[in-house]
């Protein structure tokens, strides 16, 4: 019997069996995936990457994938700075290393803390690699995928990278590192080795894939574009008059524009501020929930200008999000023009789930424009177009029926494209392909 025929009959058939909890071949194939997930951020940390990974591993675990997670103690956005060093949740083993808090909130501090976590993750893999047959790594911190490359070279452990952010491109765009700096050349060289040896690369948008391919064309075939997501069962539209969060912060009788999430260096905050200045004498309230490098700067500017149409709140607990995200009439999502194609705002998906219209501030080439158009759920505005944003806010304020239509359309679009169940299937397919490829490689080696 030919090798390919044997694979088709004995392995391929089981690994692609339809989803059915009673289907034993499928369950068996899923149990053969022993996945180790390495990411610095994970709940109770509020970081969006950690919350997404938590939902992803729960979905994969329900489908029979054996999972363990190596993460850090809360160190980004948190109410409690400690969590159990080892715990089990939904049959998933979670191990947390110590965390460092050197120069918190500054780029150099994040870099040093990320390096320390990466070193601890390396020590973890030296002990734990035998327990797993696939390694899933995020770019949190940015250089973390390097340990996947080391694990593959040392132990032939296959790995998949999730590229949440593209470095050093972001550092260059933000002016942190000069484009021709030696560190940039070194970083790009390391990225190339990491990507070439990865069994799969996951990016969050088509623009991110174009950026990666531009730097390393050889990996085009192994890149999967898989969007972020939100859970429409957890985030359900709630009328403001029935929403305790809206009552608590006096938002019920005001048209409320919500920015929820990180206000970081990659986000356009200035366009929102300029629009708020134009609307300061109208019954419109801007609510900013979260943190980030630009938050304190925005608060200072609001105070200096004497604006009274801003409310600033800290990150909210996960159980509060269904209420905070729906205590508005319009959700705001922004990406700075300099980092277009290098980052993807995960807040977009929870905004879709909330059933509220969305205003996106981005460049003309952003994929976000196409998504908003396809979903028919809001408007997109150029970076700096504060007048257009202000006019859109006034327009929606006068037309509650249109607000409701846009909100429903956005939620329906999310339910069709970006739920945890839909997205986890795409991740599962990537992992299955890795297992399949490893079986082919090993079988061929045994035959030889």
C-alpha positions in Angstrom: 0.0 0.0 0.0 1.3 3.4 -0.8 2.2 5.8 2.0 -0.4 8.4 1.0 -3.1 5.8 0.8 -2.3 4.6 4.3 -2.4 8.1 5.7 -5.8 8.8 4.0 -7.3 5.6 5.4 -5.9 5.6 8.9 -5.4 9.2 9.9 -6.9 11.9 7.5 -10.3 10.4 7.7 -10.5 10.6 11.5 -8.9 14.1 11.9 -11.5 15.6 9.5 -14.5 13.8 10.9 -17.5 16.2 11.3 -18.1 17.8 14.7 -20.1 15.3 16.8 -19.5 14.6 20.4 -20.7 11.0 19.9 -18.3 10.4 17.0 -15.4 8.5 18.6 -12.9 8.8 15.8 -13.2 12.5 15.9 -12.8 12.7 19.7 -9.8 10.4 19.5 -8.1 12.6 16.9 -8.7 15.7 19.1 -7.2 13.9 22.2 -4.1 13.4 20.1 -3.5 17.2 20.2 -1.6 18.0 23.4 -1.3 21.8 23.2 0.9 24.0 25.3 -0.1 27.7 25.1 2.5 30.3 26.2 1.4 33.9 26.6 2.3 36.5 29.1 -1.2 37.8 29.7 -4.1 35.7 30.9 -7.0 36.4 33.3 -7.3 37.8 35.9 -5.3 40.2 33.9 -7.6 42.4 31.9 -5.4 42.5 28.8 -7.5 41.8 25.7 -5.0 39.2 24.4 -5.3 37.2 27.6 -9.1 37.3 27.6 -9.2 36.1 24.0 -6.8 33.2 24.8 -9.0 32.2 27.7 -12.1 31.9 25.5 -10.1 30.1 22.8 -8.7 27.4 25.0 -12.1 26.8 26.6 -13.6 26.2 23.1 -10.7 23.9 22.1 -10.9 22.1 25.4 -14.6 21.4 24.9 -13.6 19.8 21.6 -11.2 17.4 23.3 -7.9 19.2 22.9 -5.6 18.6 25.9 -4.3 22.0 27.0 -1.9 23.5 29.4 -1.1 27.2 29.7 2.1 29.0 30.9 1.5 32.6 31.7 2.5 35.3 34.2 1.0 36.8 37.3 -1.2 39.8 36.5 1.0 42.6 35.3 -0.7 44.7 32.7 -4.2 45.8 33.8 -5.5 44.2 37.0 -7.4 44.6 40.2 -5.5 41.9 42.0 -1.8 41.5 41.3 -1.7 37.8 42.4 -3.3 34.6 41.2 -2.6 30.9 42.0 0.8 29.7 40.8 -0.9 26.6 39.5 -4.6 26.0 39.0 -7.1 23.9 36.9 -10.0 25.5 35.1 -12.3 23.5 32.8 -9.7 20.7 32.8 -7.0 23.1 31.6 -3.8 23.4 33.6 -2.7 27.0 34.2 0.8 27.7 35.5 1.8 31.2 36.3 5.3 32.5 36.7 6.4 35.5 38.8 6.0 38.9 37.1 8.3 42.0 37.2 7.0 45.5 37.5 10.0 47.6 36.4 9.1 51.1 35.1 5.4 50.2 34.7 3.7 52.0 31.8 6.9 52.8 30.0 8.2 51.1 26.9 11.6 50.2 28.4 9.8 48.7 31.4 7.5 46.6 29.2 10.5 45.4 27.3 12.5 44.3 30.3 9.5 42.7 31.9 8.8 40.8 28.7 12.4 39.6 28.5 12.2 38.3 32.1 8.9 36.5 31.3 10.4 35.0 28.1 13.4 33.6 30.1 11.0 32.0 32.6 8.9 30.6 29.7 12.1 29.1 28.3 12.8 27.3 31.6 9.2 26.0 31.6 9.6 24.5 28.1 12.8 22.8 29.1 10.8 20.9 31.7 7.4 20.6 30.0 8.1 19.9 26.3 7.6 16.1 26.6 4.0 16.6 27.8 2.9 18.3 24.6 3.1 17.8 20.8 2.2 21.4 19.7 3.3 24.7 21.0 1.1 27.8 20.5 2.8 31.2 21.2 1.5 34.7 21.1 3.5 38.0 20.5 2.8 39.0 24.1 5.6 39.9 24.6 6.7 40.5 21.0 9.8 38.3 21.1 8.1 35.4 22.8 7.9 33.3 19.5 11.8 32.9 19.7 11.3 30.2 22.3 9.2 28.3 19.8 12.1 28.3 17.4 14.4 27.1 20.2 12.0 24.3 21.2 11.8 23.2 17.6 15.6 23.2 17.1 16.3 21.4 20.4 13.3 19.0 20.7 11.6 19.1 17.3 8.5 20.4 19.0 6.3 22.0 16.3 4.9 25.5 17.0 2.3 27.9 15.8 2.6 31.7 16.2 -0.2 34.1 16.8 1.0 37.5 15.6 -1.1 40.0 17.6 1.3 42.9 16.8 4.1 43.2 14.2 7.4 44.1 15.6 9.8 45.8 15.0 7.5 47.5 12.6 5.4 49.1 15.4 8.5 50.3 17.2 9.7 52.0 14.0 6.3 53.5 13.2 6.1 55.0 16.7 9.6 56.4 16.5 11.0 54.2 19.3 13.7 52.7 17.0 15.2 54.2 13.8 14.4 52.2 10.7 18.1 51.5 10.0 19.1 50.7 13.5 21.1 47.5 14.0 18.4 46.2 16.4 15.9 46.4 13.6 18.1 44.3 11.3 18.6 41.7 14.1 14.9 41.6 14.9 13.9 41.1 11.3 16.5 38.3 11.0 15.2 36.5 14.1 11.6 36.9 12.8 12.5 35.3 9.6 14.0 32.3 11.3 11.0 32.0 13.6 8.5 32.2 10.7 10.3 29.9 8.4 10.4 27.1 11.0 6.9 27.6 12.4 4.3 25.1 11.3 1.7 27.7 11.2 1.4 31.5 11.5 -1.9 33.2 12.5 -2.5 36.9 11.8 -5.6 38.9 12.6 -6.2 40.7 9.3 -5.4 40.6 5.6 -3.2 43.7 6.0 -1.1 42.0 8.6 -0.6 39.0 6.3 0.6 41.4 3.5 3.1 42.9 6.0 4.5 39.5 7.0 4.7 38.3 3.4 6.5 41.5 2.4 9.3 40.7 4.9 9.3 36.9 4.3 7.6 35.8 1.0 8.5 32.1 1.7 5.9 31.8 4.5 2.9 33.0 2.5 1.4 29.5 2.3 1.6 28.9 6.0 -0.2 32.1 7.1 -3.8 31.9 8.2 -5.9 35.0 8.6 -8.1 34.4 11.6 -10.0 37.4 13.1 -10.5 38.0 16.8 -14.0 37.5 18.2 -16.5 38.2 20.9 -19.1 36.1 22.6 -22.6 37.2 21.7 -24.0 34.9 24.5 -22.0 36.8 27.1 -22.5 40.3 25.6 -26.2 40.8 25.0 -27.8 44.2 24.0 -29.4 45.9 27.1 -31.5 49.0 26.8 -29.9 51.9 28.7 -33.0 52.4 30.8 -32.6 48.8 32.0 -28.8 49.0 32.5 -27.6 49.6 36.0 -24.2 50.7 34.7 -25.8 53.5 32.6 -27.8 54.6 35.6 -24.8 54.5 37.9 -22.8 56.9 35.7 -25.7 59.1 34.7 -25.7 58.1 31.0 -29.3 57.2 30.5 -30.5 60.5 29.2 -27.4 61.5 27.3 -26.2 60.3 23.9 -23.2 58.3 24.9 -20.1 57.7 22.9 -18.0 54.8 24.4 -14.3 54.1 24.0 -13.7 50.9 25.8 -10.2 49.3 26.0 -6.6 50.2 25.6 -5.8 53.9 24.8 -2.3 53.0 23.6 0.3 54.5 21.3 -1.2 52.7 18.4 -4.7 54.3 18.8 -5.9 57.6 17.5 -7.2 59.5 20.5 -6.8 63.0 19.1 -9.6 62.7 16.5 -12.0 61.8 19.3 -10.9 64.7 21.4 -11.3 67.2 18.6 -14.8 65.9 17.9 -15.7 66.2 21.6 -14.5 69.8 21.6 -17.0 70.5 18.8 -19.8 68.8 20.7 -19.1 70.2 24.2 -22.3 72.3 24.3 -24.6 69.4 23.2 -26.1 66.6 25.3 -23.5 64.2 24.3 -21.1 62.3 26.7 -17.8 60.6 25.9 -17.0 57.7 28.2 -13.5 56.2 28.1 -13.0 52.9 30.0 -9.6 51.3 30.3 -6.0 52.4 30.4 -3.0 52.8 28.2 -0.1 55.2 27.4 -2.4 57.9 26.1 -5.0 57.9 28.9 -3.2 60.2 31.3 -2.4 62.6 28.4 -6.0 62.7 27.3 -7.2 63.4 30.9 -4.7 66.3 31.2 -5.9 67.8 27.9 -9.6 67.4 28.8 -8.9 69.2 32.1 -6.8 72.0 30.5 -9.6 72.6 28.0 -12.3 72.6 30.7 -14.4 70.0 28.9 -17.2 68.5 31.0 -18.4 65.9 28.4 -15.9 63.2 29.3 -16.1 60.4 31.9 -13.0 58.3 32.6 -13.3 54.9 34.2 -10.8 52.1 34.8 -10.9 48.6 33.3 -14.0 46.7 34.3 -14.2 43.2 35.6 -15.3 40.6 33.0 -18.7 40.2 34.6 -19.3 44.0 34.3 -18.5 44.2 30.5 -21.9 43.1 29.3 -23.3 46.2 31.1 -20.5 48.7 30.4 -20.3 47.9 26.7 -24.1 48.4 26.3 -24.3 51.6 28.3 -23.8 53.7 25.2 -25.4 54.7 21.9 -22.3 54.5 19.8 -19.0 52.6 20.2 -15.7 54.1 19.0 -12.8 52.2 17.6 -9.6 53.8 16.4 -6.2 52.9 14.9 -3.4 55.4 14.4 -2.5 55.9 10.7 1.2 55.2 11.4 0.4 51.7 12.7 -2.2 50.7 10.1 -1.7 47.0 9.2 0.5 46.4 12.2 -2.2 46.0 14.9 -5.8 45.0 15.0 -8.2 46.5 17.6 -9.9 43.6 19.4 -12.4 46.0 20.9 -14.2 46.1 17.5 -15.6 42.6 18.1 -17.1 43.2 21.5 -18.5 46.5 20.1 -20.3 44.4 17.4 -21.7 42.1 20.0 -23.1 45.0 22.1 -25.7 45.8 19.4 -24.6 49.4 19.1 -23.5 51.4 16.0 -19.7 51.7 15.5 -17.6 54.6 14.4 -14.2 53.6 13.2 -11.3 56.1 12.9 -8.6 54.6 10.6 -6.7 55.2 7.3 -8.5 54.9 3.9 -6.7 51.6 3.3 -7.8 49.9 6.5 -9.6 46.6 6.3 -11.9 48.0 9.0 -13.7 50.1 6.4 -14.6 47.1 4.4 -15.8 45.3 7.5 -18.0 48.2 8.6 -19.4 48.5 5.1 -20.2 44.8 4.8 -21.8 44.7 8.2 -23.7 48.0 7.5 -23.2 48.9 11.2 -21.8 52.4 11.3 -19.3 54.7 9.7 -15.6 55.0 9.0 -13.6 58.3 9.3 -10.1 59.3 8.3 -7.6 60.0 11.0 -8.0 63.7 11.8 -11.6 64.0 10.4 -13.1 65.2 13.7 -15.7 67.2 11.9 -17.0 64.2 10.0 -17.1 62.2 13.3 -18.9 65.0 15.1 -21.5 65.2 12.3 -22.0 61.4 12.4 -22.6 61.6 16.1 -25.2 64.4 15.7 -26.9 62.4 12.9 -27.2 59.3 15.1 -28.4 61.4 18.0 -31.4 62.5 16.0 -32.2 59.1 14.6 -32.8 56.4 17.2 -34.3 54.1 14.6 -31.2 54.1 12.5 -29.1 53.5 15.6 -31.1 50.4 16.3 -30.9 49.1 12.7 -27.1 49.6 12.6 -26.6 47.9 16.0 -28.7 44.9 15.1 -26.9 44.6 11.7 -23.5 44.6 13.4 -24.5 42.0 16.0 -25.9 39.7 13.2 -22.6 40.1 11.3 -20.6 39.1 14.4 -22.9 36.0 15.0 -22.2 34.9 11.4 -18.5 35.5 11.3 -16.8 36.1 14.7 -18.1 34.0 17.5 -15.8 31.9 19.7 -17.3 28.7 18.2 -16.7 29.9 14.6 -13.2 31.2 15.2 -12.1 28.2 17.4 -12.9 25.9 14.4 -10.4 27.9 12.3 -7.8 27.5 15.0 -8.6 23.8 15.4 -8.1 23.3 11.6 -4.6 24.9 11.9 -3.7 22.6 14.8 -5.1 19.5 13.0 -3.0 20.3 10.0 0.1 20.5 12.2 -0.7 17.0 13.6 -1.4 15.7 10.2 1.9 17.0 8.8 3.8 15.6 11.7 2.3 12.2 11.1 3.3 12.3 7.4 6.9 13.3 8.3 7.3 10.7 11.0 5.7 8.0 8.9 8.0 8.7 6.0 11.0 8.6 8.3 9.9 5.2 9.6 9.5 3.9 6.1 13.0 5.0 5.1 
